[in-house]
Amino acid sequence: MSLLTFAKIELHNLFSKPATRPYPEQPRNYPQRTRGHIENDVETCVLCGICSKKCPTGAIQVDRAGKSWSIQRFSCIQCGYCVESCPKKCLSMLQSYTQPAERKTIETVSKAPVENQNAS
């Protein structure tokens, strides 16, 4: 009896559509409220450091003297608390996940120095 059940399931799977989608050709559409990865618009960031203080895992580091903002992507738990607490709203949560990597890295973005426009 189990051989007939197996044959029935096998024939059904042979003639039905695949249960998965072809990934590279058809990328995944994430739902609206998906928590993805954090991005920083460094041009509007004032490097206040509130996001690094509010981060529960300490994944965000702000260097005011060096004018840089860095994040350890694999330490971040995508809670979104830093996005909510940012006073300038320069942090955003994108709907794509962190890409897999062989080792943990720190992504750093530096703020460009502001040129003095009043110089004569």
C-alpha positions as CSV (number, residue, x, y, z in Angstrom):
1,M,0.0,0.0,0.0
2,S,2.8,2.4,0.8
3,L,4.3,1.9,-2.7
4,L,1.0,3.1,-4.3
5,T,0.9,6.2,-2.0
6,F,4.5,7.0,-2.9
7,A,3.7,6.7,-6.6
8,K,0.7,8.9,-6.3
9,I,2.7,11.7,-4.6
10,E,5.5,11.3,-7.1
11,L,3.2,11.7,-10.1
12,H,1.5,14.7,-8.5
13,N,4.9,16.4,-7.9
14,L,6.1,15.5,-11.4
15,F,3.2,17.3,-13.1
16,S,2.5,20.2,-10.7
17,K,4.2,23.6,-10.6
18,P,7.3,24.0,-8.4
19,A,6.8,25.1,-4.8
20,T,9.8,27.4,-4.9
21,R,10.6,30.3,-7.1
22,P,13.7,30.8,-9.3
23,Y,15.7,33.1,-7.0
24,P,18.1,35.1,-9.2
25,E,15.6,35.6,-11.9
26,Q,12.7,36.4,-9.6
27,P,13.8,38.3,-6.5
28,R,11.7,38.1,-3.4
29,N,9.1,40.8,-2.7
30,Y,9.2,41.6,1.0
31,P,6.1,42.6,2.9
32,Q,5.7,46.3,3.8
33,R,6.7,46.0,7.4
34,T,9.7,43.7,6.9
35,R,12.7,44.6,9.1
36,G,15.7,44.7,6.9
37,H,19.0,46.4,7.5
38,I,19.9,49.9,8.7
39,E,21.1,52.6,6.3
40,N,22.4,56.0,7.3
41,D,22.0,59.2,5.2
42,V,25.3,60.6,6.4
43,E,24.7,64.0,4.8
44,T,21.8,64.7,7.2
45,C,23.4,63.0,10.2
46,V,24.7,65.3,12.9
47,L,26.6,62.4,14.6
48,C,24.9,63.0,17.9
49,G,25.4,59.4,19.1
50,I,21.9,58.7,20.3
51,C,21.6,55.7,18.0
52,S,24.7,54.1,19.5
53,K,23.4,54.7,23.0
54,K,20.0,53.3,22.2
55,C,21.3,50.2,20.3
56,P,20.8,47.2,22.6
57,T,23.6,45.2,21.1
58,G,26.1,48.0,20.7
59,A,26.4,47.4,17.0
60,I,26.5,51.1,16.1
61,Q,29.6,53.3,16.9
62,V,29.7,57.1,16.4
63,D,33.0,58.9,16.2
64,R,32.3,62.6,16.4
65,A,36.0,63.6,16.3
66,G,36.6,61.5,13.2
67,K,33.2,62.4,11.7
68,S,32.3,58.7,11.1
69,W,29.4,56.4,11.7
70,S,29.9,52.6,11.7
71,I,27.8,49.5,12.2
72,Q,28.6,45.8,12.7
73,R,25.9,44.3,10.5
74,F,26.0,40.8,12.1
75,S,25.7,42.2,15.6
76,C,22.6,44.2,14.7
77,I,19.3,42.5,15.6
78,Q,17.2,44.7,13.3
79,C,15.0,45.9,16.2
80,G,14.7,49.4,14.7
81,Y,15.1,51.2,17.9
82,C,17.9,53.4,16.5
83,V,15.7,54.4,13.6
84,E,12.9,55.5,16.0
85,S,15.2,57.4,18.3
86,C,17.2,59.3,15.7
87,P,16.3,63.0,16.0
88,K,17.2,63.9,12.4
89,K,15.5,60.8,10.9
90,C,18.7,60.1,8.9
91,L,18.5,56.3,9.8
92,S,16.2,54.1,7.8
93,M,15.3,50.4,7.8
94,L,15.5,49.0,4.2
95,Q,13.5,46.0,3.3
96,S,16.4,43.8,2.3
97,Y,18.5,41.7,4.6
98,T,22.2,41.8,5.2
99,Q,24.1,39.9,2.6
100,P,25.9,36.7,3.8
101,A,29.6,37.0,4.3
102,E,32.5,34.8,5.3
103,R,33.5,37.0,8.2
104,K,32.1,39.8,10.4
105,T,33.0,43.3,9.2
106,I,32.4,46.8,10.3
107,E,30.9,49.2,7.7
108,T,31.9,52.8,8.2
109,V,30.6,55.9,6.5
110,S,32.4,59.1,6.9
111,K,30.9,62.6,6.7
112,A,32.6,64.8,4.1
113,P,34.2,67.8,5.5
114,V,32.2,71.0,5.1
115,E,34.1,73.6,3.0
116,N,34.0,77.1,4.2
117,Q,32.0,79.0,1.6
118,N,32.7,82.4,3.1
119,A,36.4,82.2,2.5
120,S,37.7,85.1,0.4
